[in-house]
Structures are given as structure tokens and as C-alpha cells.
């Protein structure tokens, strides 16, 4: 377990209006399409608010998706400070075995600082092309894709750029990103176990796949807010935070949706520039917001495709809550916020814990999906003394997941992987179940119909590293 992120404080003592935080919680929970999972607010180095929407809990690692990039960029900064890599060196210089293969002059001109700022010269996402070009060595596959423009002249949010940066760090340090960061960053910050997804090369991905707690995200944000100094000790190189948090390449026009304003402000070194401050972020609402003008950090996780709307709510409600001075006489509002934070919860799916009739028919039936390959092929049910066990099977051998239903609210299980299940029978012929995969933002919705023995299974948010339910967990293993 991690130590508390920072010393807690009443919001008012740090100039934070609790009513603004409460308004943010109200707006977040009322927003269609946003499912909040966690929130931590740090002001003047003190933790003023933290909460997790049950069944999510503080100590559980979360899949951070592209927020992983900010940890990768930090590792590159540390390696540069140790003289292990040079941001002005050609990328190809770290992979001399590819010299004969990489002939395109733009690929050969690509520098480390270009891949660190998403300015490789490509005008598109190339991750599928890079892995297809060379599945055994995606860096080579990436470098074999000629950039459309000169490196450093155009932005593209391009996963192989960060993958290549991560590959360089892992090559020059002789180990994984996690192993390199452990004594230099993770341990000094008090960050406990983290888990990072690897590809078939054995490398940690760098661009995605990191599982860490919201607490870890808040600590990283506070370190950056403090210019790389933690408890009086400099952990990041002098000047790195300023380099990482200024725009190196314009991003105007990156998102087709004109109202995605916070994606139009420029890109630093593995951080986005925001309308206010800067941030690391990950798909479906994983955020590390660093707000130097407010001397604040906001760490949050969620499940949403409306990430700009999430930020809009932060700017609308939380930003005005940060005042310049302590707020006297606000004990009642602070107590109301604290009480609210302790009872945050996602509403469970509706349904009865047992079929209203024809229980024998339900127990004897198997429900199958008639669609194309999806998250589940079939569901079987079996009653027991405490409820029902739902067995979910997929198309691959070993794709089997036993889930308990029958308790009110969320039924949490750690094995065979961390899940929370809710739902039940909504009528005599229909069973609906929601399965939350607690180490990810993802939720699976299942509907079984007794009339035709059919199964409908769909992800509320589509997993980006593959949609097998049995794979939705932090990748345990050695670093």
C-alpha cells in the first residue's frame, strides 16, 4: 500500500471553496456519457479532496492508457541527465543494426526530440502500419515508414513515436522502464507496485499499458508542479519541467471536432498543453492536470469518450474554486464535501437476484451470441446456495470467466481477475448483467434472453489492447 500522497488539509485552509468541488461532483455525475472512477485534488502541496466511486477503490492500479506517456517522457529526461541519451541525436543512431535498411532521408533525420514531441514528420497515426511492417521489431517497422514531412514540422499523435522513445530508454539503460524508474522516481515518490504491458519484443510499451493508482498520478503531477523537487530533493533535471510543459509543435486542427479546444493548444514532451496549465491524459478519461497558476494538481480516472466535456467541467467548476487566500468560516461546507466523498458510488444495474419463475429453464440453458466475434461467445448459468454463477466463454481456448450474481449492489471478486458484477433478472425472460473490470476503465454489458437463448455482449468502452474479458487486468510479472 502507498503512503498518503501528501498531508491532508481542509479545503478552506488552502483557499479551495468546497462548494465548487461539490458542484463539480454534481455536474460530473449528471453528465451523460461520463462515468467517474476517482478524483484527487492537491492544492499548495496538500491533499484537499479525494474520492473513489465504488466499486473502484484507492489502492487498486488503473490502466492509464496514454497517460503512460508522461512516465515514459520522465524516464527519458532522467536518462538524458545521466548521459545515456541525447535529445538531439538521430533516432537511427540508437539502432545501428537498422542502418542498411533505413534509407529514407527524413527517417534518418528524425531526432530523439522529434519522437518525444510527436513531431516525427508523419501526418497520421502509424501504429498498425509499424507493427504490420515488422511485427518482431516495431521500431524498424516505424522507421521504414517514410515521414510525410520533415521531422519537427508537423504534429501527429502517433504511438510509435513514444514507443521508439521508450525503446531507446530501455536499450540505453539495459532494462525495463519500470526497473529504471523504480529507484529514480517511483520509490522516492512513494509509489508502490506498478505494472506495464509488454509487446512480443519483451519491451514495456511506453505509449500505453501502464497500470498505476490515482495516487501515483497525483504524485507525478505534484512533482512536476514543484519543478521536479520532492520533499527538498531534486528528482528531475533542472529545466526539464519547463521543457516538457511548453509547446514544441502546434496541434491546431488535430481533432476534427472544433470544440476539442484542449487538444489544440500544442504538445510538449509527452504532455499536452491545456487552456489552463498542462496535462498527461489517457483514453477514456485518465487525467493528470498540472495547474501552475493555481498551484494545484488534479488526478482523475473515468470511463468516457467525452474527455473534452470532462475538462470543460473542471474549468467551469474547479478552477473558480481555487482562491488566493484561506477561506474562514467554511467548516460546514468542508464537512459536507468530506461526507460526500466518502459515499461516492456507481449505481448498480437493476434486476432481481433470482428469476421470478422458470428457474429450472434458466439453469438448463446456454445463451449464445449470434453476432461476429466479440467479447463473449456464450453464457451458462448455474444456481447454488448463495445465488447464481454466470460462466462467460469466448472464442479462444482458456477464455472462460466465472462471475457471481445474486447479491444486491456490486459483487466484487479478485479471482480469476478483479471484477465487480451487478444486475439480475429484469423480467421473467431477461437477465441483464454489468461487469466492471476493476483494473481498467472498462465495463461489459450482457443481456441473456430466455425466449431464443440469445446473448448480447458489448463493451461500454472498447478496450484498446484487445477485447478479451480475461485480459482486462494489470499484467503481473517481473520487471
One Martini backbone bead per residue (centre of mass of N, CA, C, O) as a GRO file, in nm:
protein
  479
    1UNK     BB    1   0.099   0.034   0.019
    2UNK     BB    2   0.052   0.359   0.011
    3UNK     BB    3   0.115   0.646   0.105
    4UNK     BB    4   0.015   0.931   0.148
    5UNK     BB    5   0.053   1.164  -0.079
    6UNK     BB    6  -0.033   1.392   0.128
    7UNK     BB    7  -0.111   1.620   0.333
    8UNK     BB    8  -0.393   1.687   0.472
    9UNK     BB    9  -0.672   1.922   0.408
   10UNK     BB   10  -0.866   2.164   0.430
   11UNK     BB   11  -0.980   2.345   0.181
   12UNK     BB   12  -0.997   2.635   0.309
   13UNK     BB   13  -0.692   2.647   0.399
   14UNK     BB   14  -0.624   2.647   0.062
   15UNK     BB   15  -0.852   2.816  -0.096
   16UNK     BB   16  -1.096   2.605  -0.117
   17UNK     BB   17  -1.411   2.567  -0.250
   18UNK     BB   18  -1.632   2.322  -0.173
   19UNK     BB   19  -1.873   2.401  -0.357
   20UNK     BB   20  -1.719   2.357  -0.623
   21UNK     BB   21  -1.669   2.055  -0.585
   22UNK     BB   22  -1.965   1.975  -0.558
   23UNK     BB   23  -2.048   2.080  -0.837
   24UNK     BB   24  -1.866   1.890  -0.990
   25UNK     BB   25  -1.991   1.626  -0.894
   26UNK     BB   26  -2.271   1.682  -1.000
   27UNK     BB   27  -2.194   1.720  -1.301
   28UNK     BB   28  -2.054   1.449  -1.343
   29UNK     BB   29  -2.303   1.264  -1.261
   30UNK     BB   30  -2.498   1.411  -1.486
   31UNK     BB   31  -2.327   1.332  -1.719
   32UNK     BB   32  -2.349   1.207  -2.016
   33UNK     BB   33  -2.094   0.964  -2.066
   34UNK     BB   34  -1.991   0.983  -1.757
   35UNK     BB   35  -1.766   0.772  -1.559
   36UNK     BB   36  -1.660   0.798  -1.255
   37UNK     BB   37  -1.373   0.684  -1.039
   38UNK     BB   38  -1.169   0.935  -0.970
   39UNK     BB   39  -1.036   1.181  -0.714
   40UNK     BB   40  -0.770   1.435  -0.693
   41UNK     BB   41  -0.679   1.720  -0.479
   42UNK     BB   42  -0.412   1.959  -0.503
   43UNK     BB   43  -0.300   2.220  -0.267
   44UNK     BB   44  -0.014   2.344  -0.175
   45UNK     BB   45   0.067   2.029  -0.119
   46UNK     BB   46  -0.236   1.950  -0.044
   47UNK     BB   47  -0.489   1.732   0.043
   48UNK     BB   48  -0.841   1.824  -0.020
   49UNK     BB   49  -0.936   1.578  -0.218
   50UNK     BB   50  -1.091   1.239  -0.209
   51UNK     BB   51  -1.226   0.986  -0.445
   52UNK     BB   52  -1.430   0.681  -0.490
   53UNK     BB   53  -1.618   0.489  -0.705
   54UNK     BB   54  -1.799   0.250  -0.636
   55UNK     BB   55  -1.585  -0.026  -0.676
   56UNK     BB   56  -1.369   0.170  -0.654
   57UNK     BB   57  -1.025   0.201  -0.527
   58UNK     BB   58  -0.729   0.330  -0.412
   59UNK     BB   59  -0.522   0.060  -0.438
   60UNK     BB   60  -0.594   0.032  -0.740
   61UNK     BB   61  -0.494  -0.029  -1.038
   62UNK     BB   62  -0.477   0.161  -1.347
   63UNK     BB   63  -0.545   0.212  -1.666
   64UNK     BB   64  -0.378   0.488  -1.844
   65UNK     BB   65  -0.274   0.475  -2.104
   66UNK     BB   66  -0.144   0.776  -2.230
   67UNK     BB   67  -0.036   0.856  -1.947
   68UNK     BB   68   0.223   0.686  -1.978
   69UNK     BB   69   0.395   0.895  -2.139
   70UNK     BB   70   0.484   1.072  -1.894
   71UNK     BB   71   0.670   0.852  -1.778
   72UNK     BB   72   0.849   0.818  -2.025
   73UNK     BB   73   0.954   1.109  -2.042
   74UNK     BB   74   1.086   1.098  -1.762
   75UNK     BB   75   1.289   0.876  -1.830
   76UNK     BB   76   1.435   1.037  -2.052
   77UNK     BB   77   1.535   1.266  -1.871
   78UNK     BB   78   1.709   1.089  -1.686
   79UNK     BB   79   1.890   0.972  -1.910
   80UNK     BB   80   2.004   1.239  -2.002
   81UNK     BB   81   2.131   1.323  -1.724
   82UNK     BB   82   2.319   1.046  -1.745
   83UNK     BB   83   2.424   1.027  -2.057
   84UNK     BB   84   2.243   0.806  -2.238
   85UNK     BB   85   2.100   1.048  -2.391
   86UNK     BB   86   2.007   1.244  -2.694
   87UNK     BB   87   1.781   1.471  -2.821
   88UNK     BB   88   1.992   1.542  -3.082
   89UNK     BB   89   1.980   1.259  -3.178
   90UNK     BB   90   1.950   1.016  -3.384
   91UNK     BB   91   1.756   0.748  -3.379
   92UNK     BB   92   1.940   0.552  -3.552
   93UNK     BB   93   2.187   0.558  -3.348
   94UNK     BB   94   2.028   0.334  -3.156
   95UNK     BB   95   2.004   0.145  -3.445
   96UNK     BB   96   2.254   0.017  -3.624
   97UNK     BB   97   2.111  -0.244  -3.748
   98UNK     BB   98   1.930  -0.040  -3.952
   99UNK     BB   99   2.104   0.126  -4.152
  100UNK     BB  100   2.057  -0.034  -4.427
  101UNK     BB  101   1.732   0.002  -4.427
  102UNK     BB  102   1.746   0.317  -4.368
  103UNK     BB  103   1.703   0.555  -4.643
  104UNK     BB  104   1.530   0.771  -4.560
  105UNK     BB  105   1.601   1.097  -4.489
  106UNK     BB  106   1.382   1.151  -4.276
  107UNK     BB  107   1.434   0.912  -4.092
  108UNK     BB  108   1.740   0.992  -4.047
  109UNK     BB  109   1.652   1.291  -3.926
  110UNK     BB  110   1.536   1.177  -3.680
  111UNK     BB  111   1.489   1.278  -3.356
  112UNK     BB  112   1.436   1.245  -3.030
  113UNK     BB  113   1.270   1.514  -3.001
  114UNK     BB  114   1.056   1.431  -3.208
  115UNK     BB  115   0.935   1.180  -3.058
  116UNK     BB  116   0.881   1.344  -2.787
  117UNK     BB  117   0.674   1.558  -2.976
  118UNK     BB  118   0.515   1.441  -3.220
  119UNK     BB  119   0.752   1.510  -3.478
  120UNK     BB  120   0.830   1.288  -3.717
  121UNK     BB  121   0.645   1.373  -3.996
  122UNK     BB  122   0.391   1.249  -3.962
  123UNK     BB  123   0.025   1.263  -4.050
  124UNK     BB  124  -0.018   0.993  -3.874
  125UNK     BB  125  -0.119   0.705  -3.759
  126UNK     BB  126   0.127   0.405  -3.736
  127UNK     BB  127   0.091   0.146  -3.562
  128UNK     BB  128  -0.014  -0.070  -3.760
  129UNK     BB  129   0.210  -0.039  -3.972
  130UNK     BB  130   0.457  -0.101  -3.793
  131UNK     BB  131   0.367  -0.387  -3.702
  132UNK     BB  132   0.329  -0.496  -3.993
  133UNK     BB  133   0.617  -0.448  -4.107
  134UNK     BB  134   0.741  -0.534  -3.795
  135UNK     BB  135   0.657  -0.749  -3.546
  136UNK     BB  136   0.952  -0.793  -3.411
  137UNK     BB  137   1.028  -0.466  -3.493
  138UNK     BB  138   0.872  -0.169  -3.462
  139UNK     BB  139   1.097   0.035  -3.507
  140UNK     BB  140   1.161  -0.053  -3.791
  141UNK     BB  141   0.876  -0.017  -3.902
  142UNK     BB  142   0.871   0.289  -3.852
  143UNK     BB  143   1.135   0.369  -4.016
  144UNK     BB  144   1.003   0.247  -4.291
  145UNK     BB  145   0.817   0.503  -4.265
  146UNK     BB  146   0.788   0.765  -4.443
  147UNK     BB  147   0.779   1.075  -4.396
  148UNK     BB  148   0.580   1.343  -4.510
  149UNK     BB  149   0.771   1.525  -4.342
  150UNK     BB  150   0.966   1.706  -4.177
  151UNK     BB  151   1.101   1.686  -3.899
  152UNK     BB  152   0.937   1.927  -3.681
  153UNK     BB  153   0.665   2.032  -3.874
  154UNK     BB  154   0.459   1.802  -3.758
  155UNK     BB  155   0.166   1.677  -3.619
  156UNK     BB  156   0.123   1.344  -3.460
  157UNK     BB  157  -0.062   1.108  -3.304
  158UNK     BB  158   0.203   0.864  -3.242
  159UNK     BB  159   0.286   0.578  -3.097
  160UNK     BB  160   0.578   0.507  -3.218
  161UNK     BB  161   0.723   0.745  -3.097
  162UNK     BB  162   0.708   0.656  -2.798
  163UNK     BB  163   0.809   0.372  -2.839
  164UNK     BB  164   1.091   0.462  -2.932
  165UNK     BB  165   1.169   0.614  -2.680
  166UNK     BB  166   1.138   0.365  -2.495
  167UNK     BB  167   1.345   0.188  -2.643
  168UNK     BB  168   1.587   0.364  -2.588
  169UNK     BB  169   1.579   0.357  -2.282
  170UNK     BB  170   1.598   0.043  -2.261
  171UNK     BB  171   1.867   0.019  -2.409
  172UNK     BB  172   2.055   0.223  -2.236
  173UNK     BB  173   1.969   0.077  -1.948
  174UNK     BB  174   1.905  -0.249  -1.965
  175UNK     BB  175   1.582  -0.215  -1.921
  176UNK     BB  176   1.308  -0.131  -1.790
  177UNK     BB  177   1.117   0.127  -1.706
  178UNK     BB  178   1.050   0.036  -1.420
  179UNK     BB  179   1.340  -0.027  -1.328
  180UNK     BB  180   1.447   0.262  -1.376
  181UNK     BB  181   1.224   0.422  -1.201
  182UNK     BB  182   1.227   0.309  -0.917
  183UNK     BB  183   1.486   0.465  -0.783
  184UNK     BB  184   1.424   0.763  -0.925
  185UNK     BB  185   1.087   0.781  -0.870
  186UNK     BB  186   0.896   0.579  -0.727
  187UNK     BB  187   1.028   0.560  -0.447
  188UNK     BB  188   1.059   0.865  -0.376
  189UNK     BB  189   0.731   0.902  -0.412
  190UNK     BB  190   0.579   0.634  -0.299
  191UNK     BB  191   0.542   0.417  -0.522
  192UNK     BB  192   0.421   0.136  -0.585
  193UNK     BB  193   0.293  -0.079  -0.766
  194UNK     BB  194   0.354  -0.150  -1.108
  195UNK     BB  195   0.221  -0.200  -1.448
  196UNK     BB  196   0.350  -0.315  -1.775
  197UNK     BB  197   0.295  -0.351  -2.088
  198UNK     BB  198   0.389  -0.588  -2.335
  199UNK     BB  199   0.547  -0.707  -2.604
  200UNK     BB  200   0.708  -0.942  -2.804
  201UNK     BB  201   0.995  -0.807  -2.731
  202UNK     BB  202   0.961  -0.723  -2.401
  203UNK     BB  203   0.862  -0.447  -2.401
  204UNK     BB  204   0.762  -0.165  -2.282
  205UNK     BB  205   0.554   0.045  -2.444
  206UNK     BB  206   0.505   0.360  -2.318
  207UNK     BB  207   0.231   0.466  -2.469
  208UNK     BB  208   0.113   0.233  -2.283
  209UNK     BB  209  -0.002   0.003  -2.017
  210UNK     BB  210  -0.017   0.148  -1.751
  211UNK     BB  211  -0.044   0.051  -1.403
  212UNK     BB  212  -0.192   0.282  -1.169
  213UNK     BB  213  -0.260   0.489  -0.936
  214UNK     BB  214  -0.395   0.787  -0.858
  215UNK     BB  215  -0.173   0.857  -0.661
  216UNK     BB  216   0.059   0.843  -0.868
  217UNK     BB  217  -0.046   1.073  -1.044
  218UNK     BB  218  -0.037   1.294  -0.825
  219UNK     BB  219   0.267   1.277  -0.772
  220UNK     BB  220   0.364   1.351  -1.049
  221UNK     BB  221   0.224   1.626  -1.062
  222UNK     BB  222   0.366   1.748  -0.811
  223UNK     BB  223   0.651   1.728  -0.917
  224UNK     BB  224   0.602   1.921  -1.155
  225UNK     BB  225   0.495   2.162  -0.994
  226UNK     BB  226   0.791   2.147  -0.826
  227UNK     BB  227   1.022   2.124  -1.044
  228UNK     BB  228   1.132   1.823  -0.944
  229UNK     BB  229   1.064   1.850  -0.635
  230UNK     BB  230   1.099   1.630  -0.337
  231UNK     BB  231   1.136   1.693  -0.026
  232UNK     BB  232   1.407   1.869  -0.124
  233UNK     BB  233   1.449   1.678  -0.376
  234UNK     BB  234   1.601   1.631  -0.676
  235UNK     BB  235   1.464   1.434  -0.950
  236UNK     BB  236   1.466   1.640  -1.173
  237UNK     BB  237   1.592   1.812  -1.403
  238UNK     BB  238   1.693   2.105  -1.463
  239UNK     BB  239   1.436   2.233  -1.686
  240UNK     BB  240   1.238   2.003  -1.770
  241UNK     BB  241   0.955   2.109  -1.710
  242UNK     BB  242   0.969   2.342  -1.911
  243UNK     BB  243   1.013   2.163  -2.159
  244UNK     BB  244   0.762   1.966  -2.131
  245UNK     BB  245   0.537   2.229  -2.092
  246UNK     BB  246   0.599   2.319  -2.379
  247UNK     BB  247   0.551   2.398  -2.701
  248UNK     BB  248   0.690   2.219  -2.992
  249UNK     BB  249   0.401   2.176  -3.135
  250UNK     BB  250   0.144   2.227  -3.320
  251UNK     BB  251  -0.233   2.128  -3.292
  252UNK     BB  252  -0.400   2.261  -3.483
  253UNK     BB  253  -0.652   2.046  -3.611
  254UNK     BB  254  -0.634   1.759  -3.490
  255UNK     BB  255  -0.931   1.779  -3.425
  256UNK     BB  256  -1.231   1.766  -3.581
  257UNK     BB  257  -1.344   1.878  -3.332
  258UNK     BB  258  -1.376   2.209  -3.253
  259UNK     BB  259  -1.436   2.169  -2.923
  260UNK     BB  260  -1.129   2.055  -2.876
  261UNK     BB  261  -0.940   2.277  -2.726
  262UNK     BB  262  -0.725   2.099  -2.548
  263UNK     BB  263  -0.597   1.989  -2.846
  264UNK     BB  264  -0.490   2.301  -2.962
  265UNK     BB  265  -0.222   2.402  -2.768
  266UNK     BB  266  -0.016   2.177  -2.781
  267UNK     BB  267   0.311   2.000  -2.757
  268UNK     BB  268   0.537   1.846  -2.573
  269UNK     BB  269   0.689   1.613  -2.354
  270UNK     BB  270   0.438   1.405  -2.301
  271UNK     BB  271   0.256   1.669  -2.309
  272UNK     BB  272  -0.016   1.863  -2.279
  273UNK     BB  273  -0.162   2.157  -2.366
  274UNK     BB  274  -0.365   2.378  -2.199
  275UNK     BB  275  -0.571   2.630  -2.120
  276UNK     BB  276  -0.476   2.509  -1.835
  277UNK     BB  277  -0.187   2.434  -1.838
  278UNK     BB  278  -0.112   2.084  -1.804
  279UNK     BB  279  -0.102   1.734  -1.946
  280UNK     BB  280  -0.192   1.411  -1.879
  281UNK     BB  281  -0.345   1.153  -2.094
  282UNK     BB  282  -0.619   0.910  -2.130
  283UNK     BB  283  -0.821   0.699  -2.236
  284UNK     BB  284  -1.137   0.759  -2.092
  285UNK     BB  285  -1.025   0.957  -1.847
  286UNK     BB  286  -0.710   1.008  -1.786
  287UNK     BB  287  -0.567   1.237  -1.536
  288UNK     BB  288  -0.300   1.502  -1.533
  289UNK     BB  289  -0.332   1.809  -1.374
  290UNK     BB  290  -0.137   2.106  -1.424
  291UNK     BB  291  -0.159   2.418  -1.214
  292UNK     BB  292   0.038   2.677  -1.165
  293UNK     BB  293  -0.151   2.926  -1.106
  294UNK     BB  294  -0.302   2.740  -0.869
  295UNK     BB  295  -0.132   2.532  -0.725
  296UNK     BB  296  -0.233   2.252  -0.882
  297UNK     BB  297  -0.375   1.913  -0.867
  298UNK     BB  298  -0.537   1.676  -1.096
  299UNK     BB  299  -0.665   1.352  -1.037
  300UNK     BB  300  -0.812   1.118  -1.281
  301UNK     BB  301  -1.078   0.877  -1.338
  302UNK     BB  302  -1.249   0.706  -1.619
  303UNK     BB  303  -1.547   0.655  -1.843
  304UNK     BB  304  -1.488   0.819  -2.154
  305UNK     BB  305  -1.539   1.004  -2.472
  306UNK     BB  306  -1.572   1.298  -2.306
  307UNK     BB  307  -1.303   1.468  -2.238
  308UNK     BB  308  -1.374   1.763  -2.287
  309UNK     BB  309  -1.613   1.772  -2.094
  310UNK     BB  310  -1.453   1.717  -1.844
  311UNK     BB  311  -1.275   1.972  -1.864
  312UNK     BB  312  -1.501   2.177  -1.864
  313UNK     BB  313  -1.587   2.112  -1.571
  314UNK     BB  314  -1.327   2.197  -1.442
  315UNK     BB  315  -1.326   2.492  -1.542
  316UNK     BB  316  -1.612   2.569  -1.427
  317UNK     BB  317  -1.571   2.458  -1.110
  318UNK     BB  318  -1.266   2.438  -1.004
  319UNK     BB  319  -1.115   2.691  -1.082
  320UNK     BB  320  -1.296   2.895  -0.904
  321UNK     BB  321  -1.219   2.740  -0.625
  322UNK     BB  322  -0.938   2.887  -0.652
  323UNK     BB  323  -0.804   3.076  -0.416
  324UNK     BB  324  -0.573   3.303  -0.260
  325UNK     BB  325  -0.718   3.242   0.019
  326UNK     BB  326  -0.826   3.166   0.296
  327UNK     BB  327  -1.143   3.032   0.429
  328UNK     BB  328  -1.353   3.142   0.644
  329UNK     BB  329  -1.623   2.967   0.775
  330UNK     BB  330  -1.610   2.651   0.615
  331UNK     BB  331  -1.679   2.388   0.779
  332UNK     BB  332  -1.947   2.281   0.658
  333UNK     BB  333  -1.853   2.247   0.363
  334UNK     BB  334  -1.618   2.057   0.423
  335UNK     BB  335  -1.792   1.835   0.556
  336UNK     BB  336  -1.976   1.782   0.314
  337UNK     BB  337  -1.755   1.689   0.123
  338UNK     BB  338  -1.642   1.457   0.286
  339UNK     BB  339  -1.906   1.295   0.295
  340UNK     BB  340  -1.939   1.266  -0.009
  341UNK     BB  341  -1.668   1.115  -0.069
  342UNK     BB  342  -1.746   0.852   0.108
  343UNK     BB  343  -2.024   0.792  -0.100
  344UNK     BB  344  -1.918   0.710  -0.356
  345UNK     BB  345  -2.109   0.571  -0.643
  346UNK     BB  346  -2.208   0.333  -0.856
  347UNK     BB  347  -2.474   0.234  -1.006
  348UNK     BB  348  -2.646  -0.034  -1.018
  349UNK     BB  349  -2.789  -0.268  -1.178
  350UNK     BB  350  -3.079  -0.384  -1.253
  351UNK     BB  351  -3.234  -0.650  -1.059
  352UNK     BB  352  -3.291  -0.969  -0.980
  353UNK     BB  353  -3.140  -1.238  -0.796
  354UNK     BB  354  -3.389  -1.393  -0.925
  355UNK     BB  355  -3.600  -1.563  -1.093
  356UNK     BB  356  -3.945  -1.536  -1.093
  357UNK     BB  357  -3.926  -1.786  -1.297
  358UNK     BB  358  -3.801  -2.066  -1.440
  359UNK     BB  359  -3.525  -2.166  -1.313
  360UNK     BB  360  -3.471  -2.432  -1.467
  361UNK     BB  361  -3.440  -2.305  -1.749
  362UNK     BB  362  -3.196  -2.132  -1.682
  363UNK     BB  363  -3.002  -2.364  -1.585
  364UNK     BB  364  -3.028  -2.527  -1.878
  365UNK     BB  365  -2.907  -2.285  -2.029
  366UNK     BB  366  -2.764  -2.153  -2.332
  367UNK     BB  367  -2.603  -1.852  -2.437
  368UNK     BB  368  -2.576  -1.707  -2.764
  369UNK     BB  369  -2.397  -1.551  -3.008
  370UNK     BB  370  -2.478  -1.415  -3.343
  371UNK     BB  371  -2.237  -1.263  -3.390
  372UNK     BB  372  -1.954  -1.158  -3.417
  373UNK     BB  373  -1.671  -1.130  -3.294
  374UNK     BB  374  -1.643  -1.090  -2.941
  375UNK     BB  375  -1.641  -1.081  -2.594
  376UNK     BB  376  -1.873  -1.316  -2.639
  377UNK     BB  377  -2.022  -1.639  -2.702
  378UNK     BB  378  -2.108  -1.746  -2.402
  379UNK     BB  379  -2.367  -1.847  -2.156
  380UNK     BB  380  -2.380  -1.979  -1.826
  381UNK     BB  381  -2.594  -2.132  -1.569
  382UNK     BB  382  -2.571  -2.164  -1.197
  383UNK     BB  383  -2.696  -2.272  -0.911
  384UNK     BB  384  -2.687  -2.184  -0.560
  385UNK     BB  385  -2.705  -2.104  -0.229
  386UNK     BB  386  -2.610  -1.778  -0.305
  387UNK     BB  387  -2.699  -1.812  -0.620
  388UNK     BB  388  -2.515  -1.728  -0.915
  389UNK     BB  389  -2.336  -1.862  -1.197
  390UNK     BB  390  -2.153  -1.701  -1.449
  391UNK     BB  391  -2.041  -1.829  -1.768
  392UNK     BB  392  -1.783  -1.700  -1.965
  393UNK     BB  393  -1.723  -1.733  -2.319
  394UNK     BB  394  -1.499  -1.762  -2.582
  395UNK     BB  395  -1.302  -1.828  -2.875
  396UNK     BB  396  -1.080  -1.908  -2.687
  397UNK     BB  397  -0.872  -2.084  -2.523
  398UNK     BB  398  -0.944  -1.992  -2.184
  399UNK     BB  399  -1.212  -1.821  -2.229
  400UNK     BB  400  -1.293  -1.796  -1.892
  401UNK     BB  401  -1.567  -1.665  -1.677
  402UNK     BB  402  -1.652  -1.643  -1.340
  403UNK     BB  403  -1.966  -1.512  -1.211
  404UNK     BB  404  -2.128  -1.339  -0.957
  405UNK     BB  405  -2.474  -1.357  -0.863
  406UNK     BB  406  -2.725  -1.203  -0.610
  407UNK     BB  407  -2.627  -0.952  -0.495
  408UNK     BB  408  -2.652  -0.657  -0.388
  409UNK     BB  409  -2.515  -0.467  -0.599
  410UNK     BB  410  -2.177  -0.519  -0.573
  411UNK     BB  411  -1.972  -0.791  -0.685
  412UNK     BB  412  -1.663  -0.870  -0.557
  413UNK     BB  413  -1.367  -0.996  -0.731
  414UNK     BB  414  -1.030  -1.131  -0.767
  415UNK     BB  415  -1.123  -1.400  -0.898
  416UNK     BB  416  -0.941  -1.434  -1.175
  417UNK     BB  417  -1.030  -1.127  -1.168
  418UNK     BB  418  -1.097  -0.804  -1.126
  419UNK     BB  419  -1.442  -0.761  -1.022
  420UNK     BB  420  -1.777  -0.624  -1.091
  421UNK     BB  421  -2.119  -0.717  -1.015
  422UNK     BB  422  -2.438  -0.650  -1.173
  423UNK     BB  423  -2.776  -0.739  -1.150
  424UNK     BB  424  -3.044  -0.919  -1.341
  425UNK     BB  425  -3.379  -0.971  -1.339
  426UNK     BB  426  -3.616  -0.780  -1.534
  427UNK     BB  427  -3.763  -1.048  -1.619
  428UNK     BB  428  -3.874  -1.362  -1.697
  429UNK     BB  429  -3.672  -1.341  -1.986
  430UNK     BB  430  -3.440  -1.141  -1.844
  431UNK     BB  431  -3.083  -1.091  -1.836
  432UNK     BB  432  -2.883  -0.841  -1.667
  433UNK     BB  433  -2.527  -0.751  -1.693
  434UNK     BB  434  -2.257  -0.596  -1.513
  435UNK     BB  435  -1.899  -0.567  -1.592
  436UNK     BB  436  -1.629  -0.470  -1.394
  437UNK     BB  437  -1.291  -0.381  -1.463
  438UNK     BB  438  -1.094  -0.267  -1.199
  439UNK     BB  439  -0.808  -0.219  -1.385
  440UNK     BB  440  -1.012  -0.050  -1.561
  441UNK     BB  441  -1.251   0.136  -1.762
  442UNK     BB  442  -1.420  -0.130  -1.806
  443UNK     BB  443  -1.743  -0.245  -1.947
  444UNK     BB  444  -1.978  -0.519  -1.945
  445UNK     BB  445  -2.267  -0.601  -2.139
  446UNK     BB  446  -2.534  -0.830  -2.052
  447UNK     BB  447  -2.779  -1.027  -2.248
  448UNK     BB  448  -3.040  -1.260  -2.166
  449UNK     BB  449  -3.260  -1.475  -2.359
  450UNK     BB  450  -3.499  -1.720  -2.319
  451UNK     BB  451  -3.658  -1.746  -2.583
  452UNK     BB  452  -3.365  -1.776  -2.779
  453UNK     BB  453  -3.087  -1.808  -2.635
  454UNK     BB  454  -2.957  -1.518  -2.622
  455UNK     BB  455  -2.662  -1.306  -2.672
  456UNK     BB  456  -2.555  -0.986  -2.546
  457UNK     BB  457  -2.232  -0.827  -2.611
  458UNK     BB  458  -2.087  -0.518  -2.470
  459UNK     BB  459  -1.896  -0.245  -2.476
  460UNK     BB  460  -1.886   0.065  -2.342
  461UNK     BB  461  -1.571   0.046  -2.373
  462UNK     BB  462  -1.311  -0.007  -2.585
  463UNK     BB  463  -1.054  -0.197  -2.585
  464UNK     BB  464  -0.712  -0.125  -2.700
  465UNK     BB  465  -0.575  -0.430  -2.612
  466UNK     BB  466  -0.819  -0.590  -2.635
  467UNK     BB  467  -1.147  -0.782  -2.592
  468UNK     BB  468  -1.073  -0.975  -2.367
  469UNK     BB  469  -1.183  -1.031  -2.058
  470UNK     BB  470  -0.927  -1.195  -1.942
  471UNK     BB  471  -0.730  -0.924  -2.011
  472UNK     BB  472  -0.863  -0.723  -1.780
  473UNK     BB  473  -0.555  -0.651  -1.653
  474UNK     BB  474  -0.286  -0.646  -1.481
  475UNK     BB  475   0.051  -0.728  -1.569
  476UNK     BB  476   0.188  -0.962  -1.423
  477UNK     BB  477   0.537  -0.945  -1.332
  478UNK     BB  478   0.838  -0.896  -1.424
  479UNK     BB  479   1.089  -0.624  -1.478
   0.00000   0.00000   0.00000
